[in-house]
Every structure is written in structure tokens, then in C-alpha cells.
Amino acid sequence: MQYEDAQQNIKALSDILTKAKPEKDRNAKAKIKTPFNICVLGEVSDEGLIMEELQQYFTKHGIGTNDWNIRFYNNIKLQNADVLRSLVKGQSKFDLIITGQIHHHSGKGNKKANIISELKNEKYVPHRVGSEPTDLLTPEKTLTAIDHFLSSS
């Protein structure tokens, strides 16, 4: 008798979870506009691994390979190029900026001494701090930053 009750409970829970998950996925799909372009400023642990994890993440949310993109700007590019000019709202192709490990907090075209403080200015595309400026940005931290962005928008 207990065995049959346990089987019925498991079946009932399984049915509930199966029905709940597609609803969650539908809501997630609606929140991600395509094309979705991400800009990463600073050093990362492994660009290839981050891209693989993002591919899996976006596939789970029904976003195709050609409907998202990520661009990495390491510390050398930040120092030598005016990257911030390409991150202004309305003029930028990016939807989200994620910051990684940044050795030198100021960059070319930066009006403030700190890039993260500069990005808080309303004229820039929304950003999330993916990792502390002293730590490399990992795939897990990247996904967390994207989740926080999507849940807040």
C-alpha cells in the first residue's frame, strides 16, 4: 500500500514539474529581444568556454545561434581604443555590458577615473559587474550577470 502511494506522489509531482517548466521557458523567451548583443570589458578566464556556456544558455531559452553575439574587449583594447564611445545608448549595437577583470580602471575616452563609475552614467547601455575588478570573469559569473539583467528588465 505504501509503495503505491509513493508511486502516485511521484507521478503527481512529475506532472506538476513537467507542466511548470514550459511556462517558465515561455516567459524567459519573451524577455530576450533578438538580436541580443553583449559587450564584455576586461579580462576573462576563457573566451571559448564562455561562448560555449552562452550557446547552451540561449538554446535553452529558444534563442538561435545567429540571434545573439558577444564581443570581448581586453585590458589592452580598453587602454588603446575609445570603446566607451561605442557603448552610448541609441548609438550602440550592444544590449548589455558586463565587466570582468580590469587592471587599469581608466580607459581612453573615460571622463571619470573609473570605468565602472563611468558606465553608471545614464547615457550608456545597461551594465552589470560580472566580477570584481581583481578577478577574472568566469562563465558562471557571466551567466549570473545575464540572468540578473534579464530578470530586472
Summary of the structure (lengths in Angstrom):
residues: 153
radius of gyration: 19.7
end to end distance: 49.6
largest distance: 73.4
contacts: 441
relative contact order: 0.17
helix: 50%
strand: 16%
